[in-house]
């Protein structure tokens, strides 16, 4: 039979007679406290905190299994019985209880409980005292820490990079899953100095020495090395480590990462191999090959260049083609052309004189093109040159011959033309000799063609020697075009030349030379459109320039030939083109005249549909 109780949460048994001060202390304990009597664990005394823990349920003088049936199987009852039987204090940590312990809300609360034996005055165990401490916050923090640790583990294991930590003695204490996947060995195999076994033997000593050196100096380090993968392959990694310190400032080791850079290393090796092949090819080439960087500095000269100039080092001047060896008269022109091409990223070709290893100046024909990297960025210039001294000498002999021959032919041709015109005047009214008049007219036309050819050859000779001069003056291009069209129309009886113009165009030009260009365009249009009888000439104003267009509807020009027809002595090859006479110098002369007027020239054409020849020269601004 259970003892009777009073209203203070205690029975009228033995404990009722205990010291009131101890009982008062018992009741004022901040944590839950309860006294369970006998092995049955009858609840004899408990403080208000313990009563609140169990939501105010009826506890007093009732055995524990009746009070807390929900605790069955959780070790509570067994622990009380064990302490009662043995007298040994027991502990239970992080015990979860559903109660309204916090703010009246029923929720899971965690306690650490201490089970202590209670002895009566005779020294016999008479019950068990249970004291509790609320550790809900600690459990929550620990759980949050575990969750964060798991999240960190998941994040590090999911990283593409291998992550690691080293203690203050230089021993590996952590590697993530990526490193394990690379090597195929468990994490424990890499702890301490075990990681060294997975470094390629050829790299091992270098890596260890660097590791020790930077570790002793406690500074950040970076190093590339190779590791042995679990699949037998070799993998390049870029290791980077940063020193870490504790809150008190003590050195704690390193934290770092290893990135897989195998693809980058392979790409670098391919580039290196490609550069080596380029150097071998360039050094074996009989031409002068060079390269510059984006700052115009020379970065490469092949063996042919070094041998040609007897140079033993790269020039570090302003970068334009070893300017210290250029002929003084060519320096400024080469620099201007080279710098312009470099700044506009355009291809260029220059002919200049450079001092050779013999001490004599030799003519060099040098071509340069922009060097574009695989990612599309400008990387400088690359070019090649050839010794064209002999070619220049032969060209000079040819030009001298052309000039001399043209000059010597001019006088007899002029005399022949005069006598033919005299005969034409004599027999112009003769009615009985049509054959003679036709013959004289034919001779006269051929003499005119020969005269134009000689004039063109003389112009070529003057251009090559730099003696072609311009007598510039303000010229109303509208009137000049009209006069020239009318002159050509008189000789082109089978074609209709239609002239149109927009506005009044005044230019600073050599009147005769511009007329020569217009005549050349018109005669070409007539010559190459034998099956069509119309040629259109149009004058317009575009971007403060006078633009002249001569359009025919003849045989047209292939795209491959359109960029070459303004070259000297170039003639389009083809079955149809072979039927047209000429030496291919008329358009060259015309182009050079336009260049000397600071103008532009070009052609637009489609095979079988005709061509449009253009030239433009600046207008005189008011």
Beta strands, then each sheet from edge to edge (+ up, - down):
strand 1: 33-37
strand 2: 42-46
strand 3: 90-102
strand 4: 105-119
strand 5: 125-134
strand 6: 162-166
strand 7: 172-175
strand 8: 221-228
strand 9: 234-245
strand 10: 251-260
strand 11: 288-292
strand 12: 298-301
strand 13: 348-355
strand 14: 361-372
strand 15: 378-387
strand 16: 472-476
strand 17: 496-501
strand 18: 506-510
strand 19: 534-542
strand 20: 545-552
strand 21: 600-606
strand 22: 610-618
sheet 1: 2+ 1- 5+ 4- 3+
sheet 2: 7+ 6- 10+ 9- 8+
sheet 3: 12+ 11- 15+ 14- 13+
sheet 4: 16+ 18-
sheet 5: 17+ 19+ 20- 22+ 21-
end
